[in-house]
Amino acid sequence: MAGAYHARRWYAARVEPSLFALLHRAFHEPGTAAWRRVEATVYALIGLSVLLLVVELALGLDDALVQTWLLPVDRLLLWVFGAELLLRVASFRPPALGFFQHSAAGRVRTHVTGRVRLLFRPLILVDLVTVLAVVPGLRGLRAVRLLRLLRATRLFRYSNPFTGLARAFEENRLLFAFGLSLLGVTTIIGGLSMYLAEVGQNAKIESIGDGLWWALVTLTTVGYGDIAPETGVGRLLGGLLMVAGLFNLGLFAALVSHALVNAVLGIREEQFRMSGYLNHIVVCGYDPGARLLLDALLAEMAGEDRAIVLFAPGARPPDLPPEFTWISGDPTKESELDKVSLPRAAGAVLVAPRALLPQQADANTILTAFTLRAYMKARASASRRARPLYVVAEILDPENVTHARTAGADEVIETTRVGFALMAHATLQPGTAEVLGEVASVGHQSLYVGRLPGDVEPGPFEAVRVAVRARTGVLIIGLRDGGDDLLNPADDHLVGPETRLLYLASEACLPQ
């Protein structure tokens, strides 16, 4: 079998005309030089044809310039588009040819069926309808060429909705074929029945076409009113078709919601990428068990004009509060981090997935931290930031704290160890866990970090503490000098101008 396959490949390479191979590369192998040249030419011709259409509509069909120059050039362009479509279909190589062994008749059948299926792809159908405008009676179809611009759009980077719609139609073509077949059968049966019931008694129904038109208008609930049944049987048929039309509408609504919604919702990702969001917080990963984290973020950021973006795989959870923006994606992939405008974000919070074992969850968190840092390092816009992106990571296993810091996390929260430590300490020192919980949450005497007020001189800790207390009413409990934190320092410990103060207050009072 393998020998026969390689023999066919060798035969195709030797016998297949070089012109066919060149055309195949030009029309069906994106990225090649021939393909880029063909696409550039087609886009230029599309732009020219749209310009001609606009000028024609502005001047009017009776204008001498339109009749003498624009219409002949437009017709020539349509023939060029027709030749391009013909070459695209003729150079198509059905994948089944290289996968199955075919007889001579089977190869011919595969060539024909493969090309017919190609013609029914949504974007190719647009090209086909455009070319049909060559027929004088179908000149109105020239406006459809505007849809060809959808092939050239570069506005969307991650989820082009037009491509998504085309893919949705193609992937669900059996469902749409079923719906359209049901509509067609119902229209034919209803139209023929109405014709047989009303012909000779209804002046507005003189042919089968009139009956089919009435049936289609009735089924789609449009109801132009140009044709109405006059006999009792006709009215009965009309009632039945009205009810059938309701079922048809429900069927197509279900098809659209099933096949197209996800393709269109991808626009939200592009909307956020192209928006002016700045100084927002990105929460990487979503876990229902970490819902309290979201509530705490809302409380901490109350009154601040900044967004909180949840970035995780899958669809938006139905119970997620509307205050949060949901972007679907994988934070461990650099290629998807543009979706959340990470270079313009203030910080990132990495939430551990609690559905996994602690080691697996921490491995995902560490990989995410490493990916964020690698992404920021590679972006030129990140180098213009006044402050680097601050990354807070949740770690479940204390053994992985060092790994998370090495991967790029600025602050690591050992939620499991902290929780157990509070429980153990509260056992011997009742009430301490509750007090520390209030210190860690907003709305109470919470812990903040700030700098010396402008009217307080640096000096010994005790003098600084008293001066700050007298001016602001806050309680300084420690110092942060460089990367080291010192709680309850000695009274004579010197506080420099760059030393940060750890203090308790009901809100942030000292300069940041």
C-alpha positions in Angstrom: 0.0 0.0 0.0 2.8 2.4 0.9 4.6 1.6 -2.3 1.5 2.3 -4.4 1.0 5.6 -2.6 4.6 6.8 -3.2 4.3 5.6 -6.8 1.2 7.7 -7.3 3.0 10.7 -5.7 6.0 10.2 -8.1 3.7 9.8 -11.1 1.8 13.0 -10.1 5.0 14.9 -9.7 6.3 13.7 -13.1 3.2 13.7 -15.2 1.2 16.6 -13.7 1.7 19.7 -15.9 3.9 22.3 -14.5 1.2 25.0 -15.4 -1.3 23.2 -13.2 1.2 23.1 -10.3 1.8 26.8 -10.7 -1.9 27.6 -10.7 -2.5 25.4 -7.7 0.2 27.3 -5.8 -1.2 30.6 -6.9 -4.8 30.0 -5.8 -4.7 27.3 -3.1 -1.3 27.6 -1.2 -1.4 30.7 1.0 2.0 32.1 1.8 3.7 31.3 -1.5 5.0 34.1 -3.7 2.5 33.3 -6.5 -0.4 33.3 -4.0 0.6 36.7 -2.7 0.8 38.2 -6.2 -2.6 36.8 -7.2 -4.2 38.0 -4.0 -2.7 41.5 -4.4 -4.0 41.7 -7.9 -7.5 40.5 -7.0 -7.7 43.0 -4.1 -6.7 45.8 -6.4 -9.3 44.8 -9.0 -12.0 44.5 -6.3 -11.1 48.0 -5.1 -11.2 49.3 -8.7 -14.6 47.6 -9.4 -16.1 49.1 -6.2 -14.8 52.5 -7.2 -16.5 52.2 -10.6 -19.7 51.1 -9.0 -19.7 54.1 -6.7 -19.0 56.5 -9.6 -21.7 54.9 -11.7 -24.3 55.3 -8.9 -23.2 58.9 -8.4 -23.4 59.9 -12.1 -26.4 57.8 -13.1 -26.8 55.2 -15.7 -27.7 57.7 -18.4 -24.5 59.7 -18.1 -22.3 59.6 -21.2 -19.1 58.8 -19.3 -20.8 55.8 -17.7 -22.1 54.5 -21.0 -18.9 55.2 -22.9 -16.2 54.1 -20.4 -17.4 52.9 -17.1 -19.8 50.2 -18.2 -17.3 48.6 -20.7 -14.5 48.6 -18.1 -16.9 47.2 -15.5 -17.9 44.4 -17.9 -14.2 43.7 -18.6 -13.6 43.4 -14.8 -16.5 41.0 -14.5 -15.0 38.8 -17.2 -11.6 39.0 -15.4 -13.3 37.9 -12.1 -15.0 35.1 -14.1 -11.6 33.9 -15.4 -10.1 34.1 -11.9 -12.9 32.0 -10.6 -12.6 29.5 -13.4 -8.8 29.2 -12.8 -9.4 28.8 -9.0 -11.9 26.0 -9.6 -9.9 24.3 -12.4 -6.6 24.3 -10.3 -8.3 22.8 -7.3 -6.9 19.4 -6.3 -9.5 17.5 -4.2 -7.8 16.0 -1.1 -9.4 12.6 -1.7 -7.3 12.1 -4.8 -4.1 11.6 -2.7 -5.8 9.7 0.1 -7.8 7.0 -1.6 -7.0 4.7 -4.5 -9.3 5.4 -7.4 -10.2 3.9 -10.7 -10.2 6.1 -13.8 -13.9 6.7 -13.4 -13.5 7.3 -9.7 -10.8 9.9 -10.3 -13.1 11.7 -12.7 -16.0 11.6 -10.2 -13.7 12.9 -7.4 -12.5 15.8 -9.6 -16.1 16.8 -10.4 -17.6 16.4 -6.9 -14.6 18.1 -5.3 -15.0 21.1 -7.5 -18.8 21.3 -7.0 -18.3 21.3 -3.3 -15.7 24.1 -3.7 -18.2 26.2 -5.5 -20.7 25.9 -2.6 -18.2 27.3 -0.1 -19.6 30.6 1.2 -16.8 32.8 0.0 -16.6 31.1 -3.4 -20.4 31.5 -3.7 -19.9 35.3 -3.3 -17.4 35.2 -6.2 -19.9 33.2 -8.3 -22.8 35.5 -7.7 -20.6 38.5 -8.5 -19.6 37.0 -11.9 -23.3 36.3 -12.7 -23.7 40.1 -13.1 -22.2 39.7 -16.6 -25.7 38.7 -17.7 -27.6 41.9 -18.5 -30.7 40.9 -16.6 -28.7 40.3 -13.5 -26.7 43.6 -13.4 -28.1 44.3 -10.0 -25.9 41.6 -8.6 -22.9 43.8 -9.2 -23.4 45.3 -5.7 -22.6 41.8 -4.3 -19.0 42.4 -5.2 -18.8 44.6 -2.0 -18.8 41.3 -0.1 -15.6 40.3 -1.8 -13.9 43.0 0.4 -14.5 40.7 3.3 -11.7 38.4 2.0 -9.3 41.3 2.2 -10.1 42.6 5.7 -7.3 43.0 8.1 -9.2 44.7 10.9 -9.6 41.5 13.0 -6.6 39.6 14.1 -7.9 36.7 16.3 -11.4 36.1 15.3 -12.5 37.5 12.0 -16.3 37.3 12.3 -16.8 37.0 8.5 -14.4 34.1 8.2 -16.1 32.6 11.3 -19.5 32.9 9.7 -18.3 31.3 6.5 -16.8 28.4 8.6 -20.0 28.1 10.6 -22.0 27.7 7.4 -19.6 25.2 6.1 -19.3 23.1 9.3 -23.1 23.1 9.7 -24.0 22.7 6.1 -26.0 19.6 6.8 -28.2 21.4 9.3 -28.8 24.3 7.0 -29.4 21.9 4.1 -32.1 20.2 6.2 -33.7 23.5 7.1 -33.7 24.8 3.5 -35.0 21.5 2.2 -37.8 21.6 4.7 -38.7 25.2 3.6 -38.4 24.2 -0.1 -40.6 21.1 0.2 -43.2 23.0 2.2 -43.2 25.9 -0.3 -43.6 23.5 -3.3 -46.4 21.5 -1.7 -48.2 24.7 -0.4 -47.8 26.5 -3.7 -49.0 23.6 -5.9 -52.0 23.0 -3.5 -52.9 26.7 -3.6 -52.7 26.8 -7.4 -55.0 23.8 -7.8 -57.4 25.2 -5.3 -57.6 28.7 -6.6 -56.9 28.6 -10.3 -59.9 29.8 -12.3 -61.5 31.3 -9.1 -58.8 33.8 -8.1 -57.7 36.3 -10.6 -54.4 36.8 -8.9 -53.3 33.2 -9.2 -52.9 32.4 -12.9 -49.8 30.1 -12.8 -47.9 27.8 -10.6 -45.3 30.5 -10.0 -48.0 32.7 -8.4 -48.9 29.8 -6.0 -45.2 29.3 -5.1 -44.7 33.0 -4.5 -47.7 33.1 -2.2 -46.6 30.0 -0.3 -43.0 31.4 0.2 -44.3 34.8 1.4 -46.8 33.1 3.8 -44.2 30.7 5.2 -41.7 33.4 5.9 -44.5 35.4 7.6 -43.7 38.4 5.3 -47.3 38.7 4.1 -47.1 41.3 1.2 -50.8 41.0 0.7 -50.5 41.0 -3.1 -52.1 37.5 -3.3 -54.8 36.3 -0.9 -56.9 33.1 -1.0 -60.5 33.5 -1.8 -61.9 29.9 -1.5 -62.5 28.0 1.6 -59.9 25.4 0.7 -57.4 28.2 0.0 -58.0 29.8 3.3 -57.5 26.5 5.1 -54.2 26.0 3.2 -53.2 29.5 4.2 -53.8 28.8 7.8 -51.8 25.6 7.7 -48.9 27.4 6.0 -49.0 30.2 8.6 -48.6 27.6 11.3 -45.9 25.8 9.4 -44.1 29.1 8.9 -43.9 29.5 12.7 -42.2 26.2 13.0 -39.8 27.1 10.1 -38.9 30.3 11.9 -38.2 28.5 15.1 -36.1 25.9 13.3 -33.9 28.6 11.6 -33.6 30.5 14.9 -32.2 27.3 16.5 -29.8 26.8 13.6 -28.5 30.3 13.8 -28.1 30.2 17.5 -26.3 26.9 17.3 -24.0 27.6 14.4 -23.3 31.4 14.3 -23.4 32.8 17.9 -19.8 31.7 18.8 -18.5 33.0 15.5 -20.0 36.4 16.1 -19.1 36.6 19.8 -15.5 36.5 18.9 -15.8 40.2 18.1 -15.6 41.0 21.8 -12.0 39.9 21.9 -11.2 42.2 19.0 -13.2 45.0 20.6 -11.1 44.8 23.8 -7.8 44.5 21.9 -8.6 47.7 19.8 -10.2 49.6 22.7 -8.5 52.3 24.8 -8.5 50.2 28.0 -5.6 51.4 30.2 -4.4 50.5 33.8 -6.8 47.5 34.0 -6.3 44.4 36.0 -6.1 41.0 34.3 -7.2 37.9 36.2 -5.7 34.9 34.5 -7.8 31.8 35.1 -11.2 31.4 36.5 -12.3 29.0 39.2 -15.7 29.0 40.8 -14.0 28.3 44.2 -12.1 31.7 43.9 -15.3 33.7 43.5 -14.5 35.5 46.8 -11.4 36.9 45.0 -13.6 38.6 42.5 -15.7 40.1 45.2 -12.6 41.3 47.0 -11.3 42.9 43.8 -14.5 44.8 43.3 -14.4 46.0 46.9 -10.7 47.1 46.7 -11.3 49.0 43.4 -14.6 50.6 44.4 -14.6 54.2 43.1 -11.7 53.6 40.7 -12.2 53.9 37.0 -10.4 50.8 35.9 -11.6 47.5 34.4 -11.2 44.0 35.7 -10.7 41.5 32.9 -11.1 37.7 33.4 -8.9 35.8 30.9 -9.6 32.1 30.8 -10.6 29.3 28.3 -14.3 28.7 27.5 -17.4 30.7 27.4 -18.4 33.4 30.0 -19.8 31.7 33.1 -23.5 32.6 33.6 -23.1 33.6 37.2 -20.2 36.0 36.5 -21.2 39.5 37.7 -21.6 42.1 34.9 -18.8 44.3 36.4 -16.2 41.9 34.9 -15.1 41.7 31.3 -14.7 38.1 30.1 -12.1 37.3 27.3 -11.9 33.7 26.2 -8.3 32.5 25.7 -5.3 30.6 27.1 -3.0 32.8 29.3 -0.2 30.3 28.8 0.1 31.2 25.1 1.9 34.3 24.1 0.0 34.5 20.9 -3.3 35.2 22.8 -2.1 37.8 25.3 -2.7 40.6 22.9 -6.4 40.0 23.4 -6.3 41.6 26.9 -4.0 44.5 26.0 -1.4 43.2 28.5 1.2 46.0 27.8 -1.4 48.5 28.9 -2.5 46.6 32.1 -1.5 47.7 35.6 -1.2 44.1 37.0 -2.1 40.5 36.6 -3.5 38.1 39.1 -2.8 34.4 38.5 -5.5 32.2 40.1 -4.7 28.5 40.7 -7.1 26.0 39.1 -8.5 24.2 42.1 -9.9 21.3 40.0 -6.3 20.1 39.5 -3.9 18.6 42.0 -1.7 21.2 43.8 1.4 20.3 41.9 -0.4 20.5 38.5 -2.2 23.7 39.5 1.1 25.3 40.5 2.8 24.1 37.3 0.1 25.9 35.3 0.5 29.1 37.4 4.3 29.0 37.0 4.0 28.6 33.2 1.5 31.5 33.0 3.9 33.7 35.0 6.8 32.8 32.7 4.6 33.4 29.6 3.6 36.8 30.8 7.1 37.9 31.5 8.4 36.6 28.1 5.6 38.4 26.4 6.2 41.7 28.1 10.0 41.4 27.4 9.3 40.9 23.7 6.9 43.9 23.4 8.5 47.2 22.6 5.5 49.1 24.0 6.1 47.5 27.4 9.5 49.2 27.6 7.8 52.6 27.6 5.9 51.8 30.8 6.6 54.0 33.8 6.2 50.9 36.0 6.6 47.2 35.1 3.6 44.9 35.1 3.0 43.7 38.6 2.2 40.0 38.8 0.6 38.4 41.8 0.5 34.5 41.8 -1.5 32.1 43.9 0.5 29.0 44.9 -1.0 26.0 46.6 2.1 24.0 47.5 4.8 26.0 49.5 7.5 24.1 47.7 6.7 25.9 44.5 7.0 29.5 45.8 10.6 29.9 44.7 9.7 28.5 41.3 6.9 31.0 40.9 9.2 33.9 41.8 11.9 32.7 39.4 9.2 32.5 36.7 8.5 36.2 37.2 5.8 36.6 39.9 6.4 39.8 42.0 4.3 38.5 44.8 3.4 35.0 45.7 0.4 34.2 47.9 0.5 30.7 49.6 -3.3 30.5 50.2 -3.2 27.1 51.7 -0.3 27.7 54.1 -1.7 31.1 55.1 -5.1 29.7 55.8 -3.8 26.8 57.9 -1.4 29.1 59.7 -4.3 31.4 60.7 -6.3 28.4 61.9 -3.4 27.0 64.0 -2.6 30.4 65.5 -6.2 31.1 66.4 -6.3 27.8 68.3 -3.8 29.1 70.8 -4.5 32.8 70.4 -8.3 33.1 70.0 -9.5 35.9 67.8 -6.3 36.6 66.0 -7.4 35.0 62.7 -10.5 37.3 62.6 -8.3 40.4 63.3 -5.8 39.4 60.6 -8.7 38.8 58.2 -10.0 42.3 58.7 -6.4 43.7 58.2 -6.3 41.9 54.9 -9.6 43.2 53.6 -10.9 46.6 52.6 -13.4 48.4 54.7 -11.7 47.9 58.0 -8.3 49.0 59.4 -6.4 47.5 56.5 -2.7 47.3 55.7 -1.4 49.8 53.1 2.0 50.8 51.7 3.0 54.5 51.2 5.8 57.0 51.4 6.6 59.8 53.8 4.3 62.8 53.6 6.0 65.9 52.2 6.0 67.7 55.5 7.6 64.9 57.6 11.4 64.7 57.6 13.2 61.4 57.5 14.7 60.3 60.8 14.4 57.7 63.6 11.4 55.4 63.3 9.8 56.6 66.6 10.0 60.2 65.6 8.6 59.5 62.1 5.8 57.3 63.6 4.7 60.0 66.0 4.8 62.7 63.3 2.8 60.8 60.8 0.3 59.7 63.4 -0.2 63.3 64.4 -0.8 64.5 60.9 -2.8 61.7 59.3 -4.0 59.5 62.2 -2.5 56.3 60.7 -0.5 53.7 62.6 2.9 52.7 61.1 3.7 49.1 62.0 6.7 48.5 59.7 9.0 49.6 57.0 9.9 48.4 53.5 13.4 49.3 52.5 14.3 47.9 49.1 13.0 44.4 48.9 13.0 43.7 52.7 10.1 44.2 55.1 10.7 45.0 58.7 7.8 44.8 61.2 7.9 46.7 64.5 11.4 48.1 64.0 13.5 49.6 66.8 12.8 53.2 67.8 16.2 54.4 66.5 15.9 52.6 63.2 16.5 55.3 60.5 13.8 56.0 58.0 15.2 57.3 54.7 13.4 59.4 52.1 13.0 56.3 49.9 11.8 54.0 52.6 8.2 52.9 52.3 5.9 52.7 55.3 3.6 49.8 56.2 0.6 51.3 58.0 -2.9 50.5 59.2 -5.7 52.8 58.1 -9.3 52.7 56.9 -8.2 53.9 53.5 -5.0 54.8 51.7 -3.7 58.1 53.2 0.0 58.4 52.4 1.5 59.2 49.0 1.9 56.2 46.7 
